[in-house]
Amino acid sequence: MLVHDFNATAAYKAAGGTAKHADRAAGQIYALPEVKARIEELKAQRSERTKIDADYVLNRHYEIDQMDFIDILNDDLSFKSIHEWPKVFRQFIGSFELAELYEGRGDDREIAGVLKKIKWPDKLRNLELLGKHTSVQAYSDKVELEVGKSLAELMKEVAEE
């Protein structure tokens, strides 16, 4: 369960653990080296099976970033045939709406134009996600901590209180 949604508490409950202290118990189990190793092994197997890893995600974000609207337009600013669009546009366009506009009524009705709407990926959000990627870290804050006491000493102090 943990490998599906990365929620240790939900995995603990799904395995039959009680809800009373599920978060604490799940954290203790998750901290075990053999549990962490098994989770990493399962994640690696999933990445291999799906062929989706961090490099794949980063490359897809890069493809969205490089999308240029001019690639789907003719010189007169009309849309090229969809068969002429680069693959990245066909994969990442959220929606495409087509509406015919008419003038007149009844038998006198004539087409006056065509309205085409394309839902484009949010390029700013994509750039933000691209910058947050673990290997890019364009938006990460570097935090340095100095720890004077060991974790064991801090735990002992808390237990004595």
C-alpha positions, 0 to 999 in steps of 0.5 A: 500500500505504501508504494502506491500512495507513499502514506505509511499511516494508511499502509499500517492501517491497511495491514491491520494495525489499530488507528489509535497510534497508527502515525507513531507506529507507522513511523517506527516501522518505516524507520526500520532499515529493512523496511526502507530498503524494501520500499526502495526496491519496490519503487525501483521495480515500479519505475522499471516496469512503467519506464517512468523515473525522474529523468522521464518526468524531467524530460516531459516538463522540458518538452512542455517548456519548449512548446512553441505556438508558432509550430501549429500555425500557418503563415496566415495564422490559421491552424495547420492540419492536426496531422502536421502538429508536432507530437508534443502538441497532440499529447499535451493539449488539454482540449480543443473546441471548434464552433462555427459562427453564422450570420442570418437566419433560416435559408439565409444563414451563412457561415461567417467564421470558425472559432477554435479554442485550444487549452494550452498547458500552464507554462508557468506552472510547468516551469515551476515544477521543472525548477522544483525537480530534484536535480534542478533545485532552482527554487530550493532553499538551503537550510543549514542546521547546527545540532548540539545534542544527539537525538538520543540525548534529546529523546532522554530529555523528553522522556524525563519531563 
